[in-house]
Amino acid sequence: MSAYTLRRSKELHQEFYDLVSENINFAESMSELNPNTQRMYHRKKSAALAINEFVNNTIEYLKKTKQDYVVSESVDFKAYNTSSSGVIRIDKGKERNLVSLLDRKAKECRRLVFFKGAIFEATCNIKKNGVMNTQNLIMLDVPSEEVIANKRPITLYAAEPGSPPPDCLFYEDPPTEETVLKEWGWTKVELDVVPENFHNGSGVKLYRQQYPLTHPGASTVRIFYTHARCNLSLWRLLRAFISLLG
C-alpha cells in the first residue's frame, strides 16, 4: 500500500501508526536480540553474511545455555577449465575471492550449526527422500563431530511439502520424536551432502560440499510500493516511517 493511500485515510493512518508504535523497537546491535528473532535485511546485503551473523549469534546462545551443538563447515573445491590437474580443494584463508564467488553461486551455506530443536529449510529437491526445495525440517538429535567432519548422512524430520513454516527459528523446548511423527505428521529422513554440482566462474568451476540446508533466520527483503519495485536502504525506510508518522 502506498504512502499516499495511507495519508488520505485517517483510519488506515491510525492503524499504521498503532502497529509501528506497538511492534517496532530499536536495538543497538544484533547481539541484543534473542537468537530466535527473524532478521530481515536489505537485499544488497550478502545472504551469506546475513546467515553467518545468525550462526554466530546462535552459537553464543548455545554456549550460554550449555547446549550441545556442532558446526558444519563447507568444503569448497575448484577445477580450472584450462588445466588437467582435476578437482582441487580451495584454501579458504588464501582464496577468499573464490569462496565469496561460491557464496553467490551456491545455495548452500558456508557454515551450518546443528543442535536439538533447530529448524532448517531445504535448498534443493532431494528426489530419493521426497524433500522439496524450501521445505521445512527439524533436528532432534545432534550428530557427532566425526559424522559432520566426514560429511556423512544426518537424520532430520521433514514437514509436509507446502505446509507453513513454524512460528520460531528453533524450539527452546524441543518436541519429542513421537510428537513430530504422530501429531505433526512429519517424516523422518536421512540427508546427505549435495552431489557434485559445479558452478562456472571466471575460467574456473566451483563446487561446495555441504548439506542441502539453510537457516531460516536471516532473509533479504524487497520493498514494493505503487507500481514500482524499489530497493530501499534501511535509512530510507526509516525516513519513510518517520514521514508517515509525522
C-alpha positions as CSV (number, residue, x, y, z in Angstrom):
1,M,0.0,0.0,0.0
2,S,1.4,3.4,-1.0
3,A,2.2,6.2,1.5
4,Y,-0.2,8.3,-0.5
5,T,-3.1,5.9,0.3
6,L,-2.2,5.9,4.0
7,R,-2.1,9.6,4.2
8,R,-5.6,10.0,2.6
9,S,-7.3,7.7,5.1
10,K,-7.4,8.7,8.8
11,E,-8.4,5.2,9.8
12,L,-5.5,3.5,7.8
13,H,-3.0,6.1,9.0
14,Q,-4.0,5.5,12.7
15,E,-3.9,1.7,12.2
16,F,-0.4,2.0,10.7
17,Y,0.7,4.3,13.5
18,D,-0.6,1.9,16.2
19,L,1.2,-1.1,14.5
20,V,4.5,0.8,14.3
21,S,4.4,2.2,17.8
22,E,3.4,-1.1,19.4
23,N,5.5,-3.5,17.5
24,I,8.7,-1.8,16.3
25,N,11.6,-1.5,18.7
26,F,15.2,-0.3,18.4
27,A,18.3,-2.3,19.3
28,E,21.9,-1.0,19.3
29,S,23.2,-4.3,17.8
30,M,22.2,-7.8,16.8
31,S,23.8,-9.2,20.0
32,E,20.9,-7.6,21.9
33,L,18.3,-9.7,20.1
34,N,17.1,-13.1,21.0
35,P,18.6,-15.6,18.5
36,N,15.1,-16.8,17.9
37,T,14.3,-13.5,16.2
38,Q,13.8,-13.4,12.4
39,R,16.2,-11.0,10.7
40,M,15.2,-9.1,7.6
41,Y,17.9,-7.5,5.6
42,H,18.1,-5.1,2.7
43,R,18.7,-7.3,-0.4
44,K,22.1,-5.6,-1.1
45,K,23.4,-7.3,2.0
46,S,25.1,-10.6,1.1
47,A,22.9,-13.5,2.1
48,A,26.0,-15.4,3.2
49,L,26.9,-12.6,5.6
50,A,23.4,-12.5,7.0
51,I,23.4,-16.2,7.6
52,N,26.8,-16.1,9.2
53,E,25.6,-13.4,11.6
54,F,22.7,-15.6,12.6
55,V,25.0,-18.7,13.1
56,N,27.4,-16.7,15.3
57,N,24.6,-15.3,17.4
58,T,23.1,-18.8,17.8
59,I,26.4,-20.3,18.8
60,E,26.8,-17.7,21.5
61,Y,23.3,-18.5,22.8
62,L,24.0,-22.3,22.8
63,K,27.2,-21.7,24.7
64,K,25.5,-19.6,27.3
65,T,22.7,-22.1,27.8
66,K,25.2,-25.0,27.7
67,Q,23.6,-26.9,24.9
68,D,25.3,-29.4,22.6
69,Y,25.9,-28.3,19.1
70,V,28.2,-29.0,16.1
71,V,29.2,-26.7,13.2
72,S,29.3,-28.0,9.7
73,E,31.9,-26.0,7.7
74,S,31.6,-26.4,3.9
75,V,34.4,-27.9,1.9
76,D,34.9,-25.9,-1.3
77,F,36.6,-27.2,-4.5
78,K,37.8,-25.7,-7.7
79,A,38.7,-27.1,-11.2
80,Y,40.4,-24.9,-13.8
81,N,39.0,-25.1,-17.3
82,T,42.5,-24.9,-18.9
83,S,44.2,-27.4,-16.5
84,S,44.2,-31.2,-16.3
85,S,45.0,-31.2,-12.6
86,G,41.4,-32.1,-11.7
87,V,39.5,-31.0,-8.7
88,I,41.4,-29.1,-6.0
89,R,40.3,-28.2,-2.5
90,I,40.1,-24.4,-2.1
91,D,42.2,-22.8,0.7
92,K,39.6,-20.6,2.3
93,G,42.3,-18.5,4.1
94,K,44.1,-17.6,0.9
95,E,41.4,-17.8,-1.8
96,R,38.7,-15.7,-0.3
97,N,37.6,-14.4,-3.7
98,L,36.7,-18.0,-4.8
99,V,34.8,-18.6,-1.5
100,S,32.9,-15.3,-2.0
101,L,32.1,-16.3,-5.5
102,L,30.7,-19.6,-4.3
103,D,28.7,-17.8,-1.7
104,R,26.9,-16.0,-4.5
105,K,26.6,-19.0,-6.8
106,A,25.7,-21.9,-4.4
107,K,22.5,-22.1,-2.4
108,E,24.3,-24.0,0.4
109,C,25.7,-22.1,3.4
110,R,29.4,-21.7,4.2
111,R,28.5,-22.7,7.8
112,L,25.6,-24.5,9.5
113,V,25.0,-25.0,13.2
114,F,23.3,-28.2,14.2
115,F,21.6,-28.5,17.6
116,K,18.5,-30.1,19.1
117,G,15.3,-28.3,18.0
118,A,16.9,-26.4,15.1
119,I,14.7,-25.6,12.1
120,F,16.1,-25.6,8.6
121,E,14.9,-25.1,5.0
122,A,16.0,-27.4,2.2
123,T,18.0,-25.7,-0.6
124,C,17.1,-28.1,-3.4
125,N,14.9,-31.0,-4.4
126,I,16.1,-34.4,-3.0
127,K,14.2,-36.9,-5.0
128,K,15.3,-40.1,-3.1
129,N,13.9,-38.6,0.1
130,G,11.0,-36.8,-1.4
131,V,12.3,-33.5,0.2
132,M,11.4,-30.4,-1.8
133,N,13.2,-27.0,-2.1
134,T,12.3,-24.6,0.8
135,Q,10.6,-27.5,2.7
136,N,10.9,-27.2,6.5
137,L,12.9,-29.7,8.6
138,I,13.7,-30.1,12.3
139,M,16.7,-31.7,14.0
140,L,16.0,-33.7,17.2
141,D,19.4,-35.4,17.7
142,V,22.8,-33.7,17.3
143,P,25.1,-35.6,15.0
144,S,28.7,-36.3,16.2
145,E,31.6,-34.1,15.1
146,E,33.0,-37.1,13.3
147,V,29.9,-37.5,11.2
148,I,29.8,-33.8,10.2
149,A,33.6,-33.6,9.6
150,N,33.3,-36.6,7.1
151,K,30.0,-35.3,5.7
152,R,28.1,-38.5,6.4
153,P,24.3,-38.6,6.3
154,I,22.4,-36.9,9.1
155,T,18.9,-37.5,10.5
156,L,16.1,-34.9,10.3
157,Y,12.3,-34.7,10.2
158,A,10.6,-33.1,7.2
159,A,7.3,-31.3,7.2
160,E,4.6,-31.9,4.5
161,P,5.6,-30.0,1.3
162,G,3.8,-26.7,1.1
163,S,3.0,-26.5,4.8
164,P,3.5,-23.2,6.6
165,P,6.8,-22.8,8.5
166,P,7.0,-23.0,12.3
167,D,6.5,-19.7,14.1
168,C,10.0,-19.9,15.5
169,L,13.5,-20.4,14.2
170,F,14.3,-23.2,16.7
171,Y,12.5,-24.8,19.7
172,E,14.0,-23.9,23.0
173,D,12.0,-26.8,24.4
174,P,12.3,-29.3,21.5
175,P,9.4,-31.7,20.8
176,T,9.8,-35.5,21.1
177,E,10.1,-37.7,18.1
178,E,6.6,-39.1,18.8
179,T,5.1,-35.6,18.7
180,V,6.8,-34.8,15.4
181,L,5.9,-38.0,13.7
182,K,2.4,-38.6,15.1
183,E,1.0,-35.2,16.0
184,W,2.7,-33.1,13.4
185,G,2.7,-35.7,10.7
186,W,6.4,-35.0,9.7
187,T,8.6,-37.7,8.1
188,K,11.9,-39.0,9.2
189,V,14.6,-38.5,6.5
190,E,18.3,-39.1,6.0
191,L,20.1,-36.2,4.3
192,D,23.5,-36.5,2.6
193,V,25.7,-33.6,1.3
194,V,24.9,-32.0,-2.1
195,P,26.0,-34.1,-5.0
196,E,28.8,-32.7,-7.1
197,N,27.3,-29.6,-8.7
198,F,29.8,-27.3,-10.3
199,H,29.2,-23.5,-10.8
200,N,31.0,-21.6,-13.5
201,G,33.3,-18.8,-12.5
202,S,35.9,-16.8,-14.5
203,G,37.9,-19.7,-16.0
204,V,37.2,-21.9,-13.1
205,K,34.5,-24.4,-12.0
206,L,33.5,-24.3,-8.3
207,Y,31.7,-26.8,-6.1
208,R,30.6,-26.6,-2.4
209,Q,30.3,-29.8,-0.4
210,Q,27.7,-29.1,2.2
211,Y,24.4,-30.3,3.5
212,P,21.4,-29.0,1.3
213,L,20.1,-26.9,4.2
214,T,19.9,-23.2,5.2
215,H,18.9,-21.4,8.3
216,P,15.7,-19.5,8.0
217,G,16.8,-16.9,10.5
218,A,18.1,-14.3,8.0
219,S,16.3,-13.2,4.9
220,T,16.5,-10.4,2.4
221,V,13.5,-8.3,1.5
222,R,12.2,-6.2,-1.4
223,I,10.0,-3.2,-0.8
224,F,7.1,-2.7,-3.1
225,Y,5.0,0.4,-3.4
226,T,2.7,1.9,-6.0
227,H,3.6,0.3,-9.4
228,A,7.4,0.3,-8.9
229,R,9.7,-2.2,-7.3
230,C,12.2,-0.3,-5.1
231,N,15.1,-1.5,-3.0
232,L,15.2,0.9,-0.1
233,S,18.1,1.2,2.3
234,L,17.3,0.9,6.0
235,W,17.8,4.6,6.4
236,R,15.4,5.5,3.6
237,L,12.9,3.0,5.0
238,L,13.2,4.7,8.5
239,R,12.7,8.1,6.9
240,A,9.6,6.8,5.2
241,F,8.2,5.6,8.6
242,I,9.0,9.0,10.1
243,S,7.3,10.8,7.3
244,L,4.2,8.7,7.7
245,L,4.0,9.1,11.4
246,G,4.8,12.8,11.3
